[in-house]
Amino acid sequence: MTARSRSIVSRQTGPHQDLARRVSRALEHPLRRPLAGHTREAFGRARDWLEQRGETPLILDAGCGVGLSTRRLAEQTPAAAVIGVDRSADRLSRDHGRLPDNALLVRADLVDFWRLALAEGWRPARHYLLYPNPYPKAAHLKMRWQGHPVLPVILALGGRLELRSNWRLYVEEFALAVTQVTGVAAEAEPYVPGEACLTPFEQKYHASGQALWRLVVELPHDPGLVPGGALPAAGEEE
């Protein structure tokens, strides 16, 4: 039986007309939101785990969901340390078997985790954003990563950044934002997964016959992209 999964439906027919302005705003105004205490603690545990692994290439699996992608990336790259981050304790608690020794799952707020990672000087060799919720309503642009104030932090971490989605426009917008922030050319391209899909969403969309899209771009580590630094200034914390 053929799998069925609904395609993205949106009234947008092209990149959001407010995208460039929101990206410019993110480049001009510091993200002053206080850091969540639970994410500080979670990041500390992740930092300690990574330090114990020595000079090992880092792979970040941002928004890893149930952690299958983190497991598969760790199995594919045994010489790397793979950290999967998701905000949902329920998703991360799903039983998918033993986690590889070179993988770690972390429950944390991604926005704060990225900021702490940049402040700590992390330089991921690879950085994945796999099938995020694209927020297809035009009014929700600010909830898409390309319209969010944390965008400069994501890009400042550097490395081989890969975003995948079943909504072409989402990837095209992200590509425009990457070029606006960094000056590095980026574009959406069709993507056909191999026999082993990285995530359950990828498997579901592919089995449903939906077209998949991705962006892959090599970025320099550049903390200078972030206005005012990654973390709140002294006195702005809770």
C-alpha positions, -999 to +999 in steps of 0.1 A: +000+000+000+013+034-009+020+057+020+001+090+021+013+123+035-002+157+029+019+182+009+025+217+021-002+241+012+004+279+012-009+310-004+027+321-009+038+318-045+073+331-041+098+341-014+081+362+013+082+399+005+093+408+040+122+383+041+151+407+033+139+432+059+136+406+087+171+392+078+185+428+079+168+433+113+185+401+127+218+415+115+213+448+132+197+440+165+210+417+192+189+387+203+184+397+239+161+369+251+174+354+284+188+319+282+166+291+296+182+275+327+174+240+316+192+246+283+223+260+301+224+228+321+219+206+291+245+224+271+270+220+300+265+182+299+269+182+261+301+203+264+315+179+290+307+149+268+323+165+237+354+175+256+358+138+267+360+128+231+390+150+224+397+165+189+368+148+172+348+164+143+314+176+155+281+170+138+250+189+150+216+174+143+194+204+151+157+195+157+165+158+157+130+147+167+130+110+179+167+108+173+168+084+144+188+108+123+213+113+151+218+075+153+221+071+116+246+100+112+267+085+141+267+051+124+277+066+091+305+087+106+321+067+135+350+091+138+327+121+145+308+131+176+271+136+168+249+157+190+211+156+184+191+184+199+153+186+203+130+204+227+106+175+232+113+151+261+086+128+247+102+126+212+137+120+227+124+092+250+111+070+222+129+036+222+149+031+190+175+009+205+209+016+219+225+049+211+259+046+194+288+056+217+297+086+195+261+100+197+244+121+223+207+132+225+201+165+243+167+181+253+172+218+249+157+249+234+175+251+200+177+289+199+196+290+232+217+259+225+229+275+192+238+307+211+257+288+238+275+267+211+287+298+193+298+315+225+317+283+235+336+284+201+321+253+187+328+247+150+307+219+137+321+201+107+285+194+096+252+210+107+218+195+098+184+210+098+162+181+086+126+187+077+117+215+101+082+227+105+080+252+076+051+274+090+035+278+056+012+307+065+028+340+053+021+356+087+044+331+103+076+341+085+092+351+118+088+315+130+108+300+101+145+299+108+153+323+079+129+349+095+140+343+131+164+366+150+187+336+156+195+331+119+230+349+122+239+325+150+230+295+129+251+307+100+280+320+122+287+285+135+299+276+100+307+242+086+288+222+060+252+233+066+225+211+051+187+219+052+161+195+038+124+201+034+094+189+014+085+226+007+107+241-021+098+277-012+111+272+024+145+261+011+146+289-015+139+314+012+166+300+034+191+301+004+183+338-001+188+345+036+222+326+036+234+348+007+222+380+023+239+373+056+272+357+044+276+366+008+280+329+000+259+316-029+233+290-020+204+275-038+176+249-034+181+216-053+160+185-058+169+157-034+162+120-037+171+100-006+189+067-009+176+034+004+181+045+040+162+078+048+177+098+076+145+107+094+109+093+097+096+125+080+119+119+050+108+083+048+071+093+049+074+121+024+095+101+000+071+071+002+042+094-005+058+105-037+065+141-026+093+160-041+121+167-016+144+197-016+177+205+001+203+232+005+240+224+011+265+252+017+300+254+032+302+283+056+332+299+075+331+301+113+322+338+117+310+350+151+312+386+138+279+380+120+261+382+153+253+417+165+263+422+201+275+386+205+256+353+209+247+357+246+227+384+265+248+413+278+255+414+316+224+424+335+201+411+308+199+376+322+171+364+344 
